[in-house]
Amino acid sequence: MEQFRPLSGPSGSAPATPGSQRTLSTFEYPFNESVRTWLRLEHLLARLAELVRRDSVIDHHYALATLFEVMDVTSRADLKLELLQDLERQRQTLASYRGNPAISEAALDRAIRRIDLAHQRLGQTSGKAGQALTANDFLMSVRSRIGIPGGTCAFDLPAYAAWQSETADTRRGDLQRWLSTLEPLALACGVALDLLRESGLRQTQLARGGHLQQSLPSGRNFQLARVHLPDELGMVPELSGNRLMLVVRLMRADSDCRLRGVVEDVALEVSLCA
């Protein structure tokens, strides 16, 4: 059975430029509900993969809790169709670059093969993603109780207590088997987000007094904004926007973990992805 892997994503920090010691953290803002759902799904799948790798009973308990969150996100009937349509749109966009001397044909072929594989795998699944898990009586019994405070105690769910008493490898094998039903969706979501992020071009902007208001170019259907901030500033952006404008307000946490607006001018990088 193929090992479940986390999606690649924007989390973590990376060097801003080759040889530079400065690192940037990336913050993302979706402009539509489809991308918002994909980002939530990516976040949950990455957490799930991390929890499954661990050995403790409590980690595997929260792996199941996260799995049920994934099932809630994937319950949207149109999620699968939206991903298939976006992959096809991206494939057509890349195919239009054929013959362009500035584009590597080998790189283009690799990208299109990734899209075709993800499209094929997702298209071959029947029904909604994770639908097969709803037929598992054990999982559904745990799901019905896990949201209740203390609802998974042994006297309420003896079958769950028995599962928790198994070895870590046995529990992990079960988790991997259940997660394998989500692998086509995870692959398609990862490819769609990777291509979307790669479509953005970083531009340096100045947030005067910690505030940036950027008008979006007309004629482009932007789906995602990415803000890249130096880690050493200790700031996070409060992002809002629509198809016409992106607004960035820079914040810094105080000693009580409350966010306060900053007043200094800050250079940051913004990527608009279509």
N, C-alpha and C positions, 0 to 999 in steps of 0.2 A: 504494500500500500504506500502511495506517495506521501511523503512527510509534509504535514501542514506547515506553511511558512508565513511569516508576517509580510504584509505588503510593504513595498518601499515607499517612503514618504518623507515629509519635510522635517520630521522631528530631529532634534539634536543640532549641533553646530558644526560648521565647516569653515575652513580658511577662506577668507574673503578673496584673496588673490594668491597665486603661487608664491611661496617663499615668505608670505606675510604672517605675522604672529597674531594679527587681529582676527577674531572669529565673529561670524554673524549668526543670529538666530532668525528663523523665518516664521512669520505669522501670516495666516491665510484668511481671506474673506470671500465666501461664495456669493455670486450675484443671482443665483437662481436655486430653486428647491432641489433640483436634481443633483447638482454638485454638492449642495449642503448634505444630502443623504449619502453621497459617495464618500465624503470626508468623514462623516460619522461612522460609516461602515469600516473604512480604513483604520480609524482610531480603535474601534472595538476589536477588529481582527488582529491588530498588532498587539494589543493587550492580551488577547486570548492566547496567541502563540507564545508569548512570554510566560504566562501562567502555566500552560501545558508543559513547558520545558522543566518546570520545577518539580520537586518531589513531595512536598508536604501535603497533608490532607486539606489544610485550609486553603492552599493555593489552588488545588483542584476543585474545591468548593466554589471559589470565586471564578474559576474558569467556567464552570457550569452556569453561574449567574451571568457571566458575560455572554456565553452562548445564547442564553435566553434573550438578552438584550439584542444580539444580532438577529435573532428570529423576529423580534418586534420590528426592527428596522426593515428587514426584508419582507415584511408582510404586505408591503405596498404592491398591488397587482401590476403596476406599470413599471416597476424598477427594472426588471429584466428587459423589457422592450426598450426603455430609454437607453440602457447600456448598449444594446445591440445597434440601435440607431446611431448612437454617438460613435461607436467603433466603425460603422460603415461610413459615416461622414469623414472621420479621420483618414480612413483608407483612401477615399476619393480625393481628399486634399493632398495626401502624399503622392498619389498616382499622378496628379497634375504636374508634379515636379520632374517627371520623366524627361530626359533630354536636356535638362538645365545643367550647363557646364559647372555651375557653382555648387551643385549638389552631388555628393558621392552616391553613385548607383548602388554600391555595396551596402552602404548604410541605409539607403532607401529600401533595399530588398529586405534587410534584417527587420526594419520597423514594420513593413507591410506583412512579413511572415508572423511577427508577434501579434499583430491585429487579427490576421486570418485565424491563427490558432485560438486566440481568446474568443473570437466570434463563433467559431465552430464548436468549441467546448461548451459555451453557454447556450448556444442554439440547440444543442442536442439534449439539454436537460428538459424534463417535462414538468409543467406546473411552476409554481413559485419556488424561489430558492429556499432550501431548508424545509420544504414541505414534507419530505420523507421523515423528518424528525418528529413531526406531530403524530405519527403513527406509533411512536415508541412509548408504550405505557409507562415505563420506568421514568423516562425523561419528563413526561407530562405530569406525573405525580409529584416529582420534585419541583417542577415549574409552578404548580398550583400552590405550593407551600412556601417557596423561597422568599416571596415578598412579605410574608407574615413575620413579625418579630418573633424569633425563636421557633419558627414554624417547621424547621428541619431537624428538630430534636429526635432522638432515637425512638421515643415512645409514640411520635406522630408518623415517622417514616422509617420503620425498621429495615426495609429493603435498602434505603439509602445508607443507613448505618452499616449494613453488611457490605455495601460497595465501598464505603470509606475505609473499612478494615482490610481491604485487599492491599496487595503490594503497590508501590508507586508505579512500577512498570505495567501492572495489570490495569490500573486506573488510566494511565497515560495511553495505553493501547485502545481502551474504550473511547477516550476523548478523541484520539486521532481518527478512529473509525467514524464517530459522529461528525467530526469536522470535515471529513472527506466529502460529504455531501455538499459542502459550501465551496469547495475548491474552484469549480468553474466560475462562480460568481466572484470570488476573491481575485482570480486571474484577470477577469474582464475589468473589474473595478481598478485594479492596479495598473493595467495597460492604459485605460482611459485617463486616469489621473496623471500618469507619467507623461503621456503625449500632451495633455493640457498644460502641464507645468512647463514642458519644454518649448511650448509655443510663445512664452513670454520673453520679452527683452528687458533686462534690467536697465533702469535709468535712475541716476542720482537726483534726489529732490531735497529741498531745504524746508524743514518744518519750522516756520518762524514762530517763536513763542510756544513751541511744542505742538503746533497745529498746522496741518496741511489739508488744503481743499483743492483737489485736482479734477478738472473737467475731463471727461473721457472723449476720445476722438469719435466723431460721428461716423456712421457707416460700418462700425465693427460691433459684433455681438460678443462682448467680453463676458466670460463666465466666472473668472477667478482673479482676485487681486492678491499679490504676495508682497509683503513688506519685510525687508531685511534690515535688521538693526544690530549694531555692534554689541556684543555681550557685555563689554565693560561698562556700558552706560546703565545697565540695570533697569531698563525701561521695557514696557510692553505697550503696544498700540491698541487703542480702542477704535475699532473699524466700523464704518457704516457706509452705505452707498446704494446706488441704483444704476440703471443703464446710462445715466448722464453724468454721474459724479461719484468720486471716491473721497471720503473724509477720514483723515487720520488724526487722532488726538493721542499724544504720547503721555503715558502715565508711569508713575513710580510708586511702589508700595512703601507705606510708612511702617513704624514699629508694630502697629496693630494689624498689619496686612491689609490695610485699606489703601486703595489706589488714589493717588493725588495727581492732578495734572501738573506737568512740568512747564516752566516758563522760558527756558533757554532755547536758543536756536539749535536745531539738531539736523545733521545731514544723514539721510537714510536712502535706501534703494527701494524702488517700487517696480514690480513686474506686473503687467496686465496680460492675462492669458485668455486666448480665444479658442 
